[in-house]
Amino acid sequence: TGPEVTLPVVYGKAKVGMSVIDVRQGASDVNTLALVGAIAVAPESGLGIEAVTDVYFNELRALENPVFGTNSSGNNPQPFNNTIVKSPWNGNASSGSFGSAFFLQYFLHDGDNSQAKDYALNAQFGTAWGTNAIGKGVAYLVLWLSYDEAIYTTGVPLGSAAAYSENPADCIRDFMTSTRYGLGIPVAQIDATSFAAAAAYCDESVTITITGGDNVTFADRFTCNGFLLPDDGPLSNLERLLSSCCGRIVREGGKYKLLIRKAQSAETFELDRTNIVGDWSFIRTGIDETPNTLVATYVDVDLNYTAQPVTWPEPKATNTYLAADNGYAVESRLDLPFTESRYMAEMIASQQLLERRADSGCSLVAQREALKLSVGDVVNLTHSTPSWTDEKFWVEAVSLRRDGLVQLALKSYVAATYTVPSMTVKPVIVAASLPARYTTADGPTVQIT
């Protein structure tokens, strides 16, 4: 109800709480309540959100696939449709009048820059909802509730909604360039090539071998489904988005690049005695920073968008990493707020665990020709000092020194890290066999005179 109220920025689809902006008793009917709730910030493009798929009252679906209607007399509120308005709020009627046959109406605004004032709100509450109350950039929902104690058994309902969009790379780029809710980075500073490559990788289909069940094929390797709260801070929110695709942002050549590690061939340029000069420094993280078990928390769409943990390796599987560490248990944790599939969460957890276990690296100085390398490349290194022959490394950092030589930071590359592992079949939620909910007539009353 004030400027400090935070609205979520939704990427993909997410179940979000509706922020109630205003509640008013009907001007012409005291048994009608107008409830206005903001859903989300609309896209930077000036277009509205794509869709609202469901609206829930106290975890019961009240609206299914509500539409963006024509904001005018006779069309606002949206004409009644009993397939959109669900029981009991539709009165189990196919037609009739509001307040006698059915008890819920709505009008949905997508938040586009050209949206006008809500016609019905302005008509009934012209002073509070004047011509300037357009909600530019805010997707919101107007609910009209007709009082019936058998239907609104718990009072005024709470609302929530879901909206849909897609690819993690596109979501990250949008957030980084948005001046409305993101980092406000100029588009000219975004490396389009790296983002396009990352988007294509996220869109690749992937098949997971399931032990004890049918194999699962994802149409997209990574998806991005969740919401951000702007007051959590832009860098923290960027990290949440990056978690959905194991991505990282690097700045190189004056531009921001999105890198997603995957199995790839080494560059034709190699590091060896002919181009390595100066001293070496070797890096190896300690045992406490090298986990042998990783617990990831994701949002399970099959369990009503609740946070659920997955462990990798799976609890019943043989933990070869624990055995390799002589039984010394080291557990690490990972938050995946934009991942909603258990199998996808396990796939990410497997990759993250193996990347953390590939803990050796080095820093060295090379001739200027090493500027051929970029962060995210894989390079072969051959040198007698550490006894390496065609040892593969990720290029972690490249910097040009004052003397013209190139400083490189390298980290071990293990191709098996990026192989999709086999998984066991996930638990199945058994549907409850509960009777349908029906509206019943009022019971007998006692009158005292």
Secondary structure, DSSP 4 states (H G I P E B T S, - for coil): --TT----EEES---EE-EEEEEEE-SS-TTEEEEEEEEEEPPTTS---S---EEEETTEEEEES------STTTSSPPP-TTTBPTTTTTT-SS--BTTTB-EEEEEE---TT----HHHHHH-TTTS-TT---TTEEEEEEEEE--TTTSTTSSPPEEE------HHHHHHHHHH-SSSS----GGGB-HHHHHHHHHHHHS-EEE-EETS--EEESSS----EEE-GGG-HHHHHHHHHHTTTEEEEEETTEEEEEE----PPPS--BSTTTEEEEEEEEE--GGGS-SEEEEEEEEGGGTTEEEEEEES-TTS--HHHHHTTT---EEEEEETT---HHHHHHHHHHHHHHHH--EEEEEEE-GGGGG--TT-EEEEEETTTTEEEEEEEEEEEEE-TTS-EEEEEEE--GGGGSPPPEEPPP-PPPP-PPPP---PPPP-----
